Amino acid sequence: MAESRWSRVVLLLMMIVPVAVGTASQAEEKRVIGWLEKIHLPEYGFYVRAKMDTGAKNSSIHAVDVEYVDQQGTSSLPRIRFRTLDIQGKPRVLEADVLRQVRIKNPGSPTETRPEVEFDICLAGIRKRIRVNLMDRRGMNYRMILGRTALAGDFVVDPARKFTIK
């Protein structure tokens, strides 16, 4: 009976140890970033300051003067043009395909519908294509937030740090 118990313990340990080792190596692959970072938008050639918002699922960027433009190119998606601000506060005009209209639920506020676009970001040496909804963020501290969906799989946020990437 005692021999059978030890066999079960050994078998259980053999099953647990590889999982723990795999988890440790996966954590090492993720980049540690601060709660506030400079994000490069390589398609547009400028940087924005962004807050890493692990409490938000979606990402959002400041957008004003939003207008739909005539279809250009081969995409069948509608295109949108909007103005945002770079890290120095200089206005920048961006244009992108609208993937869909997303409904955003904010506690204590009515549900909003916003256009969602997709573009590349570069953070901590990782280039990643993310979805971002467009919103007038004038009254907010940060012109862009990166939510959990954009951060997942590549980054770990250290809330005690900011601007960790040179």
N, C-alpha and C positions, 0 to 999 in steps of 0.2 A: 504494500500500500504506500509506504514512504517513497519507494523507488518510483512509483507511478506519479506521485505528487511532484517530485523533482523533475521528472521528465516533462511534465506540463509547464513547470516554471521555466525550464531551459527553452522549451519550444516558444513560450510566450516572449521571452527575452529576445530570441532570434527574430521574432516578428517585429518587435518594437524598435530595436537598435537601428536597422536600416532606415526606418521612417524618420527617426530623430536625426541621423546623419544627413539624410536627404534634405530635411527641413533646414538644417544649418547651412548647407551649401547653397540652397536657394536664397536664403537671407543675405548671404555674402554677395550674391550677384546683383542685388538691388542697390541702387545709389541712395545714400543718405543725403537729403536736402533739407533746407530750412523751411520755415513756414512762409517766408517771403523770398522770392528769387527773381532774377532777370531771365526772361524767356525770349529766345530768338525766334522770329518768324522768318525762316529762310526764303520762302516764296516771295516775301514782300521786302526783305532786306533791312529790317529794323528790330529793335528790342522793346519789350514792354515789361513793366513790373507786375508780377502776379502773386496773389496770395494762394497758398495751398490750402484748400478748404475741404478737409476730410469729412466735414458735416454735410457737404453738398454732394449729390450724386453727379450733377451735370456741371460743365464748365460754361463760363460766360465771359464775353468781352464787351467793353464799352462801344456803343455804336450810336451815332447820331446822323442826321441827314440821310436816313435810310430810304433807298428808292430801288424799285425793280427796273431793270434795264432790258433793252431788246436782246433777244437770244443771239449769242455769238458762238461760233465754233460748232462742234459736232454733238455737244451734249443736249439732251432733250429736257434737261432740268432748267427751271427759271433761274435767272441770274439776279444778284442783288449787289448794289454798290452802297457803301457806307463809309463814314469818316470815324476814325478813332485817334488816339493820341499815343505817340511813342514814349519812351522812357524820359525824354527831355521835355515832354509836353507839346511837341510839334505835331500838328495835325497830319494824318496820313489817310489816304483814300485806298480802300481795299475793295476788291470785287471777287465774288465767289458764287458757286452754284448753291441754290437753296435745296437742301435735302428733304426737308419737311418742316411743318409747323409743329412746335412742341408746346404742350400745356405745362406751365410751371405753377406749382402750388406753394404759396408762401403762407406761413402761419399768420393768421390775423388779417390777411389781405385776400382780395378776390383772385381767382385763378387767371393767369395771363397766358396769352398765346404769343410765342416769339418764333421768328425764323431761325432755323438751325443750319449752319454751314460746316464745312470741314476744311482744315488746313494743317500743314505740318508745323510742329514746334520743335525746338531743339533746347534741351535742358540737361545739364551735367553730361554732355557728350552723347546723349541719346536723342535720336531724331524719331519722332512719333507723329502719326497722323491722328488727329483728335477731332471730335465733334464739339462745336461751340455754339451756344445760342447768343443772339444779339440783343443787347439791352442798353438803355441809356443809364449809365452808372455814374453820372455827374455828381450826385449827392453822396457817393460812397468813397471810402478811403482808397480803394484799389480798382484800377480800370479793368483788371482781368482776375478771374478766379479759376483755378484748376480743381475740379471735383474728383471724387473717387474713381470714376470711370477713366479719366485721363491719367491718373497716378497709378492705377492698379497694375501690378506685375513688374514695374520697373523702379519704383521709388518708395522709400521709407521717409516719412516726414518727422524731423526732430523739432519739436515746438520750441526748444530753447535756442535754436539757431536761425539766422537769416543771412541771405546773400552769401551762401557757402561756396558758390561756383564762381571762379575767377574768369 
